[in-house]
Each structure stands twice: as structure tokens, then as C-alpha cells.
Amino acid sequence: MELDSKGKPSSKDAIDGYAYPISNQNVMEAHIFQLKPEVPAELGGGVMWLSIGSPRYAPYLP
């Protein structure tokens, strides 16, 4: 997927329902899922990183 200068997909058809980048001021909490092949699926398959508050300035906690 290619992004424009604002971090949005170049084509609106790229992702149905995509609204804005993760650091947009309207985002109150963000999740990033880091999938790792060495973590068994029974344990979740990876790590979820969570920002509490605006992800623009908040640290991401595992």
C-alpha cells in the first residue's frame, strides 16, 4: 500500500473504512499487534502494544 504525504493510502479503495493515521488528534487509544513466529498461538502469537491517551505523545506499553 502506498501512502500520500499525510500518511493516508493513496487510493481510498486500498483499505475500506480507513479514516486517518494513528497519530491523528482524534485517536484516544491505539493498539499495535506485533506477531512473532517464536511465540506459540496458544499464548497469543505475539505482543499487543497499547498507548494510553493520544498515541502522538504517549508511550506504547506491552
All heavy atoms as a GROMACS GRO file, in nm:
protein
  475
    1MET      N    1   0.085  -0.116   0.000
    1MET     CA    2   0.000   0.000   0.000
    1MET      C    3   0.090   0.123   0.000
    1MET      O    4   0.185   0.132   0.077
    1MET     CB    5  -0.089  -0.002   0.124
    1MET     CG    6  -0.161   0.126   0.147
    1MET     SD    7  -0.277   0.128   0.286
    1MET     CE    8  -0.192   0.045   0.412
    2GLU      N    9   0.060   0.217  -0.085
    2GLU     CA   10   0.136   0.341  -0.090
    2GLU      C   11   0.062   0.450  -0.014
    2GLU      O   12  -0.061   0.458  -0.021
    2GLU     CB   13   0.159   0.383  -0.234
    2GLU     CG   14   0.251   0.287  -0.307
    2GLU     CD   15   0.292   0.342  -0.442
    2GLU    OE1   16   0.295   0.465  -0.458
    2GLU    OE2   17   0.320   0.261  -0.529
    3LEU      N   18   0.137   0.533   0.059
    3LEU     CA   19   0.078   0.641   0.137
    3LEU      C   20   0.110   0.775   0.075
    3LEU      O   21   0.214   0.794   0.013
    3LEU     CB   22   0.131   0.636   0.280
    3LEU     CG   23   0.113   0.504   0.355
    3LEU    CD1   24   0.175   0.514   0.492
    3LEU    CD2   25  -0.032   0.465   0.364
    4ASP      N   26   0.020   0.872   0.095
    4ASP     CA   27   0.047   1.007   0.048
    4ASP      C   28   0.130   1.081   0.152
    4ASP      O   29   0.174   1.023   0.252
    4ASP     CB   30  -0.083   1.082   0.015
    4ASP     CG   31  -0.172   1.105   0.137
    4ASP    OD1   32  -0.125   1.086   0.251
    4ASP    OD2   33  -0.288   1.142   0.118
    5SER      N   34   0.153   1.211   0.136
    5SER     CA   35   0.238   1.287   0.227
    5SER      C   36   0.180   1.301   0.367
    5SER      O   37   0.250   1.336   0.461
    5SER     CB   38   0.264   1.427   0.168
    5SER     OG   39   0.140   1.496   0.154
    6LYS      N   40   0.051   1.272   0.384
    6LYS     CA   41  -0.012   1.280   0.516
    6LYS      C   42  -0.026   1.144   0.583
    6LYS      O   43  -0.085   1.132   0.689
    6LYS     CB   44  -0.150   1.344   0.503
    6LYS     CG   45  -0.145   1.488   0.456
    6LYS     CD   46  -0.283   1.546   0.446
    6LYS     CE   47  -0.275   1.689   0.397
    6LYS     NZ   48  -0.407   1.747   0.380
    7GLY      N   49   0.027   1.039   0.520
    7GLY     CA   50   0.020   0.906   0.577
    7GLY      C   51  -0.107   0.830   0.546
    7GLY      O   52  -0.131   0.723   0.599
    8LYS      N   53  -0.190   0.885   0.458
    8LYS     CA   54  -0.313   0.816   0.418
    8LYS      C   55  -0.286   0.734   0.292
    8LYS      O   56  -0.200   0.768   0.213
    8LYS     CB   57  -0.424   0.918   0.388
    8LYS     CG   58  -0.475   0.990   0.510
    8LYS     CD   59  -0.592   1.076   0.472
    8LYS     CE   60  -0.656   1.140   0.592
    8LYS     NZ   61  -0.776   1.215   0.555
    9PRO      N   62  -0.363   0.626   0.273
    9PRO     CA   63  -0.347   0.548   0.150
    9PRO      C   64  -0.372   0.636   0.027
    9PRO      O   65  -0.462   0.720   0.028
    9PRO     CB   66  -0.453   0.440   0.162
    9PRO     CG   67  -0.481   0.429   0.307
    9PRO     CD   68  -0.462   0.566   0.362
   10SER      N   69  -0.292   0.617  -0.076
   10SER     CA   70  -0.307   0.695  -0.199
   10SER      C   71  -0.444   0.675  -0.262
   10SER      O   72  -0.502   0.766  -0.318
   10SER     CB   73  -0.199   0.656  -0.299
   10SER     OG   74  -0.072   0.686  -0.245
   11SER      N   75  -0.496   0.554  -0.251
   11SER     CA   76  -0.627   0.522  -0.307
   11SER      C   77  -0.723   0.489  -0.194
   11SER      O   78  -0.691   0.411  -0.106
   11SER     CB   79  -0.616   0.403  -0.401
   11SER     OG   80  -0.743   0.354  -0.432
   12LYS      N   81  -0.840   0.549  -0.193
   12LYS     CA   82  -0.939   0.520  -0.090
   12LYS      C   83  -0.987   0.375  -0.098
   12LYS      O   84  -1.037   0.321  -0.002
   12LYS     CB   85  -1.060   0.613  -0.101
   12LYS     CG   86  -1.031   0.753  -0.054
   12LYS     CD   87  -1.017   0.754   0.096
   12LYS     CE   88  -0.997   0.895   0.145
   12LYS     NZ   89  -0.971   0.904   0.285
   13ASP      N   90  -0.966   0.310  -0.212
   13ASP     CA   91  -1.005   0.171  -0.227
   13ASP      C   92  -0.904   0.077  -0.161
   13ASP      O   93  -0.930  -0.041  -0.145
   13ASP     CB   94  -1.016   0.134  -0.376
   13ASP     CG   95  -1.122   0.216  -0.445
   13ASP    OD1   96  -1.220   0.255  -0.379
   13ASP    OD2   97  -1.108   0.242  -0.566
   14ALA      N   98  -0.787   0.130  -0.119
   14ALA     CA   99  -0.682   0.046  -0.062
   14ALA      C  100  -0.731  -0.024   0.065
   14ALA      O  101  -0.712  -0.142   0.082
   14ALA     CB  102  -0.558   0.129  -0.032
   15ILE      N  103  -0.793   0.050   0.154
   15ILE     CA  104  -0.846  -0.008   0.278
   15ILE      C  105  -0.985   0.048   0.300
   15ILE      O  106  -1.003   0.168   0.319
   15ILE     CB  107  -0.757   0.028   0.399
   15ILE    CG1  108  -0.619  -0.032   0.384
   15ILE    CG2  109  -0.820  -0.020   0.527
   15ILE    CD1  110  -0.526   0.002   0.496
   16ASP      N  111  -1.082  -0.039   0.298
   16ASP     CA  112  -1.220   0.002   0.319
   16ASP      C  113  -1.238   0.045   0.465
   16ASP      O  114  -1.203  -0.029   0.556
   16ASP     CB  115  -1.313  -0.113   0.287
   16ASP     CG  116  -1.443  -0.066   0.226
   16ASP    OD1  117  -1.452   0.052   0.190
   16ASP    OD2  118  -1.535  -0.150   0.215
   17GLY      N  119  -1.288   0.164   0.490
   17GLY     CA  120  -1.313   0.209   0.624
   17GLY      C  121  -1.196   0.282   0.689
   17GLY      O  122  -1.205   0.323   0.803
   18TYR      N  123  -1.085   0.298   0.618
   18TYR     CA  124  -0.969   0.368   0.674
   18TYR      C  125  -1.006   0.514   0.694
   18TYR      O  126  -1.059   0.579   0.606
   18TYR     CB  127  -0.851   0.355   0.579
   18TYR     CG  128  -0.725   0.422   0.628
   18TYR    CD1  129  -0.640   0.355   0.714
   18TYR    CD2  130  -0.693   0.549   0.589
   18TYR    CE1  131  -0.525   0.415   0.760
   18TYR    CE2  132  -0.577   0.611   0.634
   18TYR     CZ  133  -0.494   0.543   0.720
   18TYR     OH  134  -0.381   0.604   0.765
   19ALA      N  135  -0.980   0.568   0.814
   19ALA     CA  136  -1.021   0.705   0.844
   19ALA      C  137  -0.904   0.802   0.849
   19ALA      O  138  -0.905   0.903   0.781
   19ALA     CB  139  -1.097   0.709   0.976
   20TYR      N  140  -0.802   0.774   0.930
   20TYR     CA  141  -0.690   0.866   0.945
   20TYR      C  142  -0.571   0.796   1.009
   20TYR      O  143  -0.584   0.688   1.064
   20TYR     CB  144  -0.730   0.989   1.026
   20TYR     CG  145  -0.822   0.960   1.142
   20TYR    CD1  146  -0.776   0.896   1.256
   20TYR    CD2  147  -0.955   0.997   1.138
   20TYR    CE1  148  -0.860   0.869   1.362
   20TYR    CE2  149  -1.039   0.970   1.244
   20TYR     CZ  150  -0.991   0.908   1.356
   20TYR     OH  151  -1.075   0.882   1.461
   21PRO      N  152  -0.454   0.859   1.006
   21PRO     CA  153  -0.334   0.796   1.063
   21PRO      C  154  -0.345   0.776   1.214
   21PRO      O  155  -0.423   0.843   1.282
   21PRO     CB  156  -0.222   0.894   1.030
   21PRO     CG  157  -0.279   0.997   0.942
   21PRO     CD  158  -0.427   0.986   0.943
   22ILE      N  159  -0.262   0.690   1.267
   22ILE     CA  160  -0.266   0.655   1.408
   22ILE      C  161  -0.237   0.774   1.499
   22ILE      O  162  -0.281   0.780   1.612
   22ILE     CB  163  -0.169   0.538   1.436
   22ILE    CG1  164  -0.202   0.471   1.567
   22ILE    CG2  165  -0.026   0.583   1.430
   22ILE    CD1  166  -0.131   0.341   1.588
   23SER      N  167  -0.161   0.873   1.453
   23SER     CA  168  -0.127   0.988   1.538
   23SER      C  169  -0.225   1.104   1.524
   23SER      O  170  -0.199   1.213   1.573
   23SER     CB  171   0.014   1.036   1.506
   23SER     OG  172   0.019   1.085   1.374
   24ASN      N  173  -0.338   1.081   1.461
   24ASN     CA  174  -0.439   1.186   1.445
   24ASN      C  175  -0.489   1.229   1.582
   24ASN      O  176  -0.502   1.148   1.674
   24ASN     CB  177  -0.554   1.132   1.361
   24ASN     CG  178  -0.659   1.236   1.332
   24ASN    OD1  179  -0.735   1.273   1.420
   24ASN    ND2  180  -0.662   1.283   1.210
   25GLN      N  181  -0.522   1.358   1.598
   25GLN     CA  182  -0.565   1.410   1.727
   25GLN      C  183  -0.696   1.348   1.777
   25GLN      O  184  -0.728   1.355   1.894
   25GLN     CB  185  -0.581   1.561   1.720
   25GLN     CG  186  -0.688   1.605   1.622
   25GLN     CD  187  -0.692   1.756   1.605
   25GLN    OE1  188  -0.608   1.827   1.659
   25GLN    NE2  189  -0.787   1.805   1.529
   26ASN      N  190  -0.772   1.283   1.688
   26ASN     CA  191  -0.898   1.222   1.728
   26ASN      C  192  -0.882   1.081   1.787
   26ASN      O  193  -0.976   1.026   1.841
   26ASN     CB  194  -0.994   1.214   1.609
   26ASN     CG  195  -1.031   1.352   1.560
   26ASN    OD1  196  -1.056   1.442   1.640
   26ASN    ND2  197  -1.031   1.371   1.431
   27VAL      N  198  -0.762   1.026   1.776
   27VAL     CA  199  -0.738   0.892   1.829
   27VAL      C  200  -0.710   0.904   1.979
   27VAL      O  201  -0.622   0.976   2.022
   27VAL     CB  202  -0.618   0.825   1.757
   27VAL    CG1  203  -0.585   0.692   1.820
   27VAL    CG2  204  -0.646   0.809   1.610
   28MET      N  205  -0.787   0.831   2.059
   28MET     CA  206  -0.772   0.838   2.204
   28MET      C  207  -0.689   0.724   2.262
   28MET      O  208  -0.638   0.732   2.371
   28MET     CB  209  -0.909   0.840   2.272
   28MET     CG  210  -0.991   0.962   2.236
   28MET     SD  211  -0.906   1.119   2.263
   28MET     CE  212  -0.882   1.120   2.436
   29GLU      N  213  -0.677   0.616   2.188
   29GLU     CA  214  -0.603   0.498   2.234
   29GLU      C  215  -0.567   0.417   2.111
   29GLU      O  216  -0.648   0.404   2.020
   29GLU     CB  217  -0.693   0.417   2.327
   29GLU     CG  218  -0.629   0.296   2.386
   29GLU     CD  219  -0.726   0.224   2.479
   29GLU    OE1  220  -0.739   0.267   2.594
   29GLU    OE2  221  -0.786   0.126   2.432
   30ALA      N  222  -0.446   0.366   2.105
   30ALA     CA  223  -0.405   0.290   1.988
   30ALA      C  224  -0.346   0.156   2.029
   30ALA      O  225  -0.285   0.143   2.135
   30ALA     CB  226  -0.303   0.369   1.907
   31HIS      N  227  -0.366   0.056   1.944
   31HIS     CA  228  -0.313  -0.078   1.966
   31HIS      C  229  -0.226  -0.116   1.847
   31HIS      O  230  -0.264  -0.092   1.733
   31HIS     CB  231  -0.426  -0.181   1.975
   31HIS     CG  232  -0.530  -0.148   2.078
   31HIS    ND1  233  -0.530  -0.206   2.202
   31HIS    CD2  234  -0.635  -0.063   2.075
   31HIS    CE1  235  -0.632  -0.159   2.271
   31HIS    NE2  236  -0.698  -0.072   2.196
   32ILE      N  237  -0.112  -0.173   1.874
   32ILE     CA  238  -0.026  -0.228   1.769
   32ILE      C  239  -0.004  -0.374   1.805
   32ILE      O  240   0.036  -0.407   1.916
   32ILE     CB  241   0.108  -0.153   1.759
   32ILE    CG1  242   0.084  -0.009   1.718
   32ILE    CG2  243   0.201  -0.224   1.662
   32ILE    CD1  244   0.208   0.076   1.715
   33PHE      N  245  -0.031  -0.462   1.710
   33PHE     CA  246  -0.013  -0.605   1.731
   33PHE      C  247   0.114  -0.649   1.661
   33PHE      O  248   0.127  -0.638   1.540
   33PHE     CB  249  -0.134  -0.682   1.679
   33PHE     CG  250  -0.259  -0.650   1.754
   33PHE    CD1  251  -0.345  -0.551   1.711
   33PHE    CD2  252  -0.290  -0.718   1.871
   33PHE    CE1  253  -0.460  -0.519   1.780
   33PHE    CE2  254  -0.404  -0.687   1.942
   33PHE     CZ  255  -0.489  -0.588   1.897
   34GLN      N  256   0.212  -0.695   1.739
   34GLN     CA  257   0.339  -0.742   1.686
   34GLN      C  258   0.336  -0.895   1.690
   34GLN      O  259   0.344  -0.956   1.797
   34GLN     CB  260   0.453  -0.687   1.772
   34GLN     CG  261   0.589  -0.729   1.726
   34GLN     CD  262   0.698  -0.677   1.819
   34GLN    OE1  263   0.674  -0.638   1.931
   34GLN    NE2  264   0.819  -0.677   1.768
   35LEU      N  265   0.322  -0.956   1.573
   35LEU     CA  266   0.316  -1.101   1.564
   35LEU      C  267   0.458  -1.156   1.555
   35LEU      O  268   0.540  -1.106   1.478
   35LEU     CB  269   0.234  -1.143   1.444
   35LEU     CG  270   0.090  -1.090   1.444
   35LEU    CD1  271   0.019  -1.131   1.316
   35LEU    CD2  272   0.016  -1.137   1.566
   36LYS      N  273   0.485  -1.259   1.636
   36LYS     CA  274   0.619  -1.316   1.641
   36LYS      C  275   0.609  -1.466   1.616
   36LYS      O  276   0.533  -1.536   1.684
   36LYS     CB  277   0.682  -1.291   1.777
   36LYS     CG  278   0.705  -1.145   1.807
   36LYS     CD  279   0.773  -1.130   1.942
   36LYS     CE  280   0.823  -0.990   1.959
   36LYS     NZ  281   0.920  -0.981   2.069
   37PRO      N  282   0.686  -1.519   1.522
   37PRO     CA  283   0.679  -1.662   1.491
   37PRO      C  284   0.724  -1.751   1.606
   37PRO      O  285   0.680  -1.865   1.618
   37PRO     CB  286   0.769  -1.679   1.369
   37PRO     CG  287   0.852  -1.557   1.362
   37PRO     CD  288   0.779  -1.449   1.435
   38GLU      N  289   0.809  -1.700   1.695
   38GLU     CA  290   0.858  -1.783   1.805
   38GLU      C  291   0.762  -1.790   1.924
   38GLU      O  292   0.782  -1.867   2.017
   38GLU     CB  293   0.996  -1.735   1.854
   38GLU     CG  294   0.998  -1.597   1.917
   38GLU     CD  295   1.018  -1.484   1.817
   38GLU    OE1  296   1.015  -1.506   1.696
   38GLU    OE2  297   1.036  -1.371   1.865
   39VAL      N  298   0.654  -1.709   1.923
   39VAL     CA  299   0.554  -1.712   2.030
   39VAL      C  300   0.440  -1.805   1.986
   39VAL      O  301   0.378  -1.780   1.883
   39VAL     CB  302   0.501  -1.571   2.062
   39VAL    CG1  303   0.394  -1.577   2.169
   39VAL    CG2  304   0.614  -1.480   2.105
   40PRO      N  305   0.411  -1.909   2.063
   40PRO     CA  306   0.305  -2.003   2.025
   40PRO      C  307   0.168  -1.936   2.016
   40PRO      O  308   0.140  -1.841   2.089
   40PRO     CB  309   0.305  -2.107   2.137
   40PRO     CG  310   0.433  -2.088   2.210
   40PRO     CD  311   0.476  -1.948   2.188
   41ALA      N  312   0.084  -1.987   1.927
   41ALA     CA  313  -0.051  -1.932   1.910
   41ALA      C  314  -0.131  -1.943   2.039
   41ALA      O  315  -0.215  -1.857   2.067
   41ALA     CB  316  -0.122  -2.005   1.796
   42GLU      N  317  -0.104  -2.046   2.119
   42GLU     CA  318  -0.175  -2.062   2.246
   42GLU      C  319  -0.149  -1.947   2.342
   42GLU      O  320  -0.228  -1.919   2.431
   42GLU     CB  321  -0.134  -2.194   2.316
   42GLU     CG  322  -0.165  -2.319   2.238
   42GLU     CD  323  -0.059  -2.350   2.133
   42GLU    OE1  324   0.061  -2.328   2.155
   42GLU    OE2  325  -0.099  -2.397   2.025
   43LEU      N  326  -0.036  -1.880   2.325
   43LEU     CA  327   0.000  -1.766   2.410
   43LEU      C  328  -0.034  -1.632   2.343
   43LEU      O  329   0.004  -1.526   2.392
   43LEU     CB  330   0.149  -1.770   2.445
   43LEU     CG  331   0.195  -1.891   2.525
   43LEU    CD1  332   0.345  -1.887   2.545
   43LEU    CD2  333   0.122  -1.897   2.658
   44GLY      N  334  -0.101  -1.638   2.230
   44GLY     CA  335  -0.142  -1.515   2.161
   44GLY      C  336  -0.064  -1.485   2.034
   44GLY      O  337  -0.103  -1.399   1.958
   45GLY      N  338   0.048  -1.551   2.013
   45GLY     CA  339   0.123  -1.533   1.890
   45GLY      C  340   0.208  -1.408   1.882
   45GLY      O  341   0.271  -1.382   1.782
   46GLY      N  342   0.210  -1.328   1.986
   46GLY     CA  343   0.291  -1.207   1.982
   46GLY      C  344   0.262  -1.113   2.098
   46GLY      O  345   0.222  -1.156   2.206
   47VAL      N  346   0.280  -0.985   2.073
   47VAL     CA  347   0.265  -0.883   2.176
   47VAL      C  348   0.169  -0.775   2.128
   47VAL      O  349   0.175  -0.735   2.012
   47VAL     CB  350   0.402  -0.816   2.208
   47VAL    CG1  351   0.389  -0.708   2.314
   47VAL    CG2  352   0.504  -0.920   2.249
   48MET      N  353   0.080  -0.729   2.216
   48MET     CA  354  -0.003  -0.613   2.185
   48MET      C  355   0.056  -0.493   2.258
   48MET      O  356   0.076  -0.496   2.378
   48MET     CB  357  -0.147  -0.632   2.230
   48MET     CG  358  -0.232  -0.509   2.196
   48MET     SD  359  -0.395  -0.507   2.270
   48MET     CE  360  -0.356  -0.468   2.439
   49TRP      N  361   0.089  -0.388   2.183
   49TRP     CA  362   0.140  -0.264   2.240
   49TRP      C  363   0.023  -0.166   2.246
   49TRP      O  364  -0.052  -0.151   2.151
   49TRP     CB  365   0.251  -0.208   2.152
   49TRP     CG  366   0.370  -0.298   2.145
   49TRP    CD1  367   0.389  -0.401   2.059
   49TRP    CD2  368   0.484  -0.294   2.230
   49TRP    NE1  369   0.508  -0.462   2.084
   49TRP    CE2  370   0.570  -0.397   2.189
   49TRP    CE3  371   0.523  -0.212   2.336
   49TRP    CZ2  372   0.692  -0.421   2.250
   49TRP    CZ3  373   0.645  -0.236   2.396
   49TRP    CH2  374   0.728  -0.339   2.353
   50LEU      N  375   0.008  -0.100   2.360
   50LEU     CA  376  -0.106  -0.012   2.383
   50LEU      C  377  -0.058   0.126   2.425
   50LEU      O  378   0.026   0.139   2.513
   50LEU     CB  379  -0.195  -0.071   2.493
   50LEU     CG  380  -0.309   0.014   2.546
   50LEU    CD1  381  -0.414   0.036   2.437
   50LEU    CD2  382  -0.372  -0.052   2.666
   51SER      N  383  -0.112   0.229   2.361
   51SER     CA  384  -0.085   0.366   2.407
   51SER      C  385  -0.208   0.411   2.486
   51SER      O  386  -0.320   0.395   2.441
   51SER     CB  387  -0.059   0.461   2.291
   51SER     OG  388  -0.179   0.493   2.226
   52ILE      N  389  -0.184   0.463   2.604
   52ILE     CA  390  -0.293   0.511   2.687
   52ILE      C  391  -0.298   0.661   2.668
   52ILE      O  392  -0.206   0.732   2.705
   52ILE     CB  393  -0.271   0.472   2.834
   52ILE    CG1  394  -0.247   0.325   2.838
   52ILE    CG2  395  -0.383   0.524   2.920
   52ILE    CD1  396  -0.291   0.247   2.953
   53GLY      N  397  -0.404   0.709   2.607
   53GLY     CA  398  -0.413   0.850   2.572
   53GLY      C  399  -0.376   0.869   2.426
   53GLY      O  400  -0.368   0.774   2.349
   54SER      N  401  -0.351   0.991   2.387
   54SER     CA  402  -0.318   1.022   2.248
   54SER      C  403  -0.188   0.952   2.208
   54SER      O  404  -0.085   0.973   2.271
   54SER     CB  405  -0.303   1.172   2.230
   54SER     OG  406  -0.257   1.201   2.100
   55PRO      N  407  -0.190   0.870   2.104
   55PRO     CA  408  -0.070   0.797   2.064
   55PRO      C  409   0.040   0.887   2.009
   55PRO      O  410   0.153   0.844   1.994
   55PRO     CB  411  -0.120   0.698   1.959
   55PRO     CG  412  -0.246   0.755   1.909
   55PRO     CD  413  -0.305   0.834   2.021
   56ARG      N  414   0.008   1.011   1.982
   56ARG     CA  415   0.109   1.103   1.931
   56ARG      C  416   0.217   1.128   2.037
   56ARG      O  417   0.333   1.143   2.006
   56ARG     CB  418   0.045   1.235   1.891
   56ARG     CG  419   0.144   1.331   1.829
   56ARG     CD  420   0.079   1.457   1.784
   56ARG     NE  421  -0.007   1.428   1.670
   56ARG     CZ  422  -0.079   1.518   1.608
   56ARG    NH1  423  -0.080   1.642   1.649
   56ARG    NH2  424  -0.154   1.484   1.506
   57TYR      N  425   0.178   1.131   2.165
   57TYR     CA  426   0.271   1.166   2.272
   57TYR      C  427   0.286   1.057   2.378
   57TYR      O  428   0.373   1.068   2.464
   57TYR     CB  429   0.227   1.295   2.340
   57TYR     CG  430   0.211   1.409   2.243
   57TYR    CD1  431   0.086   1.458   2.212
   57TYR    CD2  432   0.322   1.464   2.180
   57TYR    CE1  433   0.071   1.562   2.122
   57TYR    CE2  434   0.307   1.567   2.089
   57TYR     CZ  435   0.182   1.616   2.061
   57TYR     OH  436   0.167   1.718   1.972
   58ALA      N  437   0.201   0.958   2.379
   58ALA     CA  438   0.204   0.856   2.484
   58ALA      C  439   0.302   0.744   2.449
   58ALA      O  440   0.317   0.708   2.334
   58ALA     CB  441   0.064   0.798   2.503
   59PRO      N  442   0.366   0.686   2.550
   59PRO     CA  443   0.449   0.568   2.523
   59PRO      C  444   0.361   0.447   2.498
   59PRO      O  445   0.247   0.443   2.543
   59PRO     CB  446   0.528   0.552   2.653
   59PRO     CG  447   0.443   0.612   2.757
   59PRO     CD  448   0.369   0.724   2.690
   60TYR      N  449   0.413   0.353   2.424
   60TYR     CA  450   0.340   0.228   2.400
   60TYR      C  451   0.384   0.125   2.503
   60TYR      O  452   0.503   0.103   2.522
   60TYR     CB  453   0.366   0.177   2.258
   60TYR     CG  454   0.287   0.253   2.155
   60TYR    CD1  455   0.332   0.374   2.106
   60TYR    CD2  456   0.166   0.203   2.110
   60TYR    CE1  457   0.258   0.444   2.013
   60TYR    CE2  458   0.092   0.272   2.016
   60TYR     CZ  459   0.138   0.392   1.969
   60TYR     OH  460   0.066   0.462   1.877
   61LEU      N  461   0.288   0.066   2.571
   61LEU     CA  462   0.316  -0.033   2.676
   61LEU      C  463   0.280  -0.172   2.625
   61LEU      O  464   0.178  -0.189   2.560
   61LEU     CB  465   0.233   0.000   2.799
   61LEU     CG  466   0.249   0.142   2.855
   61LEU    CD1  467   0.148   0.166   2.964
   61LEU    CD2  468   0.389   0.164   2.903
   62PRO      N  469   0.366  -0.273   2.653
   62PRO     CA  470   0.333  -0.409   2.608
   62PRO      C  471   0.222  -0.470   2.691
   62PRO      O  472   0.202  -0.437   2.805
   62PRO     CB  473   0.464  -0.485   2.628
   62PRO     CG  474   0.541  -0.408   2.729
   62PRO     CD  475   0.494  -0.265   2.718
   0.00000   0.00000   0.00000
